[in-house]
Amino acid sequence: MTNLLDQAPTYIKLAVDLIMILEQHDVAPEEVLKALEIVKSDFEKKRTES
């Protein structure tokens, strides 16, 4: 699997890293989803500003 991940696009690698971090810190799924809404909104705003 590591070899497949090495060849994966950056956004897949980032998603896997984020999932691992959140799971390691035992964050409740509801909290993760709320946080991701904020992160998504922030990055969508940054994308339109650039």
C-alpha positions in Angstrom: 0.0 0.0 0.0 2.8 2.4 0.7 4.0 2.2 -2.9 0.5 3.0 -4.1 0.4 6.0 -1.7 3.7 7.2 -2.9 2.3 7.3 -6.4 -1.0 8.9 -5.4 -1.8 12.6 -6.1 -0.9 15.1 -3.4 -4.5 15.6 -2.3 -4.9 11.8 -1.6 -1.7 11.9 0.5 -3.0 14.9 2.4 -6.3 13.2 3.0 -4.6 10.1 4.3 -2.3 12.2 6.6 -5.3 14.1 8.0 -7.3 11.0 8.6 -4.3 9.4 10.5 -3.8 12.5 12.6 -7.5 12.8 13.6 -7.7 9.0 14.4 -4.5 9.2 16.5 -6.0 12.0 18.5 -9.3 10.1 18.9 -11.4 13.1 17.7 -15.1 12.4 17.5 -16.5 12.1 13.9 -19.0 14.9 14.6 -16.2 17.2 15.7 -14.1 16.3 12.7 -17.0 17.1 10.3 -17.7 20.4 11.9 -14.0 21.4 11.7 -13.8 20.3 8.1 -16.7 22.6 7.2 -14.7 25.5 8.6 -11.5 24.4 6.8 -13.3 24.0 3.5 -14.9 27.4 3.8 -11.6 29.0 4.6 -9.8 27.5 1.7 -12.7 28.2 -0.7 -12.4 31.8 0.4 -8.7 31.9 -0.2 -9.1 30.3 -3.6 -11.5 33.1 -4.7 -9.2 35.8 -3.3 -6.2 34.7 -5.3 
